[in-house]
């Protein structure tokens, strides 16, 4: 798997001790050589986000971008390894800085975006999120060669149902997550981009510990699989129209 390893000082400085979790060291995995060819060239997939995109607490094969790519391969699509720009603890500002540093090119067949939980966790002004999320989704569309039908946005999960939040105000967290998701849904749909609601699935973890990773905070591979079940049919529709 191709992953941008971001260690430059300006990004490290933005990862404050108030982040939802510590910075995660990204690893690299290799795809199997045998794939089913369905057309000319391999599909390129860029995933943008934070801990939920890099899959904090789970094996690299269980990250949702990897599961999306594997699901598409199983359906006969020839895929390159997904490229991921994501680090645990990132806010929208951190992701913007990382994108500027790595400078992806606008040649992707699919781009996904999931960002915002650390803005909420750190108690940042929600208007910052509104402004920066809009900038990030426009960037995502640009990376997909300005094709809005090659981009998907996933909603922010509710971490208030996890063991990590057992002594916190769960109703307050849920309310704030809903406010953030109302913003990203509004902006996403205004751009003509597909919005995938995974928040409902995340809330099932309150009564199903198998949906939570061993760290007591992040989704398990099983939860990511449920996200992928929602996302892949929408992605297939997009690709069939290509």
N, C-alpha and C positions, 0 to 999 in steps of 0.2 A: 504493500500500500504506500502511495506517495503521501507524505505528510510534511507540512512546513514546520521546521523546528525553529521556534522563535525564542532567542535568548538575549536579544539586544536590550540594553539597559533601559531605554525609555519605556518599553513595555513592562519590564519588571517593576519599574517605579510606580506604574499605574495599578498594579495588583496589590491593593492594600490589605491589611490584616483583617478588614471587615468583610472580605470576600466570603462567599458562601462556603467555599472549601479551598484547600491549598492548591497551588499550581501543580499540574500533572505533567510528568515527563512523557512525551509522546514516543511511541515505539513504531517500528515498521514491520509490516507483514508482506508476504509475497503471494500473489494470485496463482492459482493452478494454471498450467499452460493450456490445457484442453478446454476449448469453449465452442459454443455453437455459433456459426456465422449466419447472420440473418440479413446482412446488407454490406454496403461498402464502408470500411473503416470501423473503428471501435467508438462506442459512445463515451464521451467524457463527462464526468460528474464531479462537481465541486460542492462541498458541504461547509457551510459557514455557521459558527455558533460558539458554544461554551462547553461546560462539563457534559451536558446532555448529548452534544454532538461527538465529542471525543470519547464518550462512554466511560466516564470516571467510575471505577469500581468493578468493571466487567472486563472480560477478555476482549482483545482487539477484534476478534471475529464476530463479537456480539454487538458491536457498535451499530446504531441504526443505519448510518450511511453504508456500512459494509453489508448489512443484511438486505438493504434495498438493492445494492449491486448484485448480491448473490441471488436474490429473488428474480431479478431481471435476466440474469444468466440462465437460470432454470427455465425461464420462459422462452429462451432462445436468442436473447439479445447478446451481442458481442460487446463487452464492457471493458474499459480500462479500469484500473484500480481507482477507487474514489480518492480525490484529493481533498484533504481536510484542513481548514484553518479554524482551529478551536483550541482553547485552553481553559481548564477549570478556573472559575473565578472571574472570567471576563465580563465586563459590562459592554454596552453598545460602544462606548468610547474606546475601550480596549480593542474591540473587533475592528473598528474603523482604522485604528493605528496599525493593526496587524495587516490589514488589507493594503494599506498604503505602502507598508514595508515590503510585503511579498509581491505586490503588483501582478496579480493574475491577469491573464490575457482573455479577451472576449471570444472564446472559442468552445464554450461548454454546451453540451446537449441537454444538461440538466443541472440546476443549481438549487440547493435547499438552504433555508435560513431558519434558525431557531435561536433567539437571543432575548434577554431581558430579565431573567430571574435575579441576576446580581444587582441590577438597577433597583429592583424591588427590595431585595435583601438589605442593601446598603442604605435604603431610605433616601435615594436620590430624588430630585425633583422629577415628577412624572413627565413634565413638559420636555425635559432633556430627552427622555425616551421617545416621545412623539416625534421630535425633530430628527434624532439620530436614527431611529428605526426607518423613517421615510428615506433617509439618505442611504441606509444599508440596503433596503429593498431595491432602490434605484440602481445601486451598484450590482446587486444580484442579477437584475434584468440586463444590465450592460454586459456582465460576464456571459450571459446566455445569448450574446449577439443581438441584444435588444428585442428578444422574443419573450414576451410575457408568458406565453404558453409553454415555456421551458423552465419555469421557476415554481417552487412550492414553498410555502411558509408553514411551519408547525407552531402550534400554540405553546405557551409556557406551561409546564406541568405545575401542579400544586404540591410544593414540598412540605406544606403544613400538615399533611397526613402522615408524614414519615416519623419513625422513632426519634430522629434528630430533633424534631419540633415538639416533642412530648410535653415540654414545660413552657411552651410558647402559646400565644393567643392564636389558635387555629382559625377561628372565624375572621380575625383581622387579616391574617395571611391570605386566606381564600378570597376575601373581598378585594384585597389589593391585586392579587393575581388576576382576578376577573377584570379589574380596571385596566391592567396592562394588556390583557388579551383583547379587550374591547377596542383598544387603540390599534393593536397590530392587525386585528381583523378588518377594521375600517380602512386602514391604509392599504392593506393587501388587496382587498376586493376593489378598492378604487383604482388600483393599477391593473386590474384584470388578471390577477394571479390567484392560483389555487391556494386555499387556506385549509389546513388539516387540523382538526380539533383533537388533540391528544390529552387535553386537560381532564376530561371525563374519565379516561382510562387511568390516568395517574391517581385519581381520587379513589379508585377501587383498592389501592394499596392500603388504605386504612383498615381494611378487613382481610387483606391477603398479603401476608409478609413475603410470599414468593415473588412478588412484584418489585421488591426492594433489594438492592445490592447489599453485600455484606457490610458496607460502611454505614448502613442505617439511614442513608440520605438519598442516594441516587437510584435511578431505575435499574432493575435487573435485566439480564438479557431477555427474559420472558416478557417483561413489559415492552422492551424495544420491539420484540416480535409483533406485539399487538399494534404498536404504532405503524409498523411496516405493513401490516394487513390493511390498514386504512389508506396508507399512502400509495402503495404499488398499483392498485387498480386505477387511480387517478393518473399516475405517471404513464401507465400503459396507454391510456386514452390519448395522452399528450403525444407519445411517441408514434402512435398509429397515424396521427394527423401530420407527422413530419413529412 
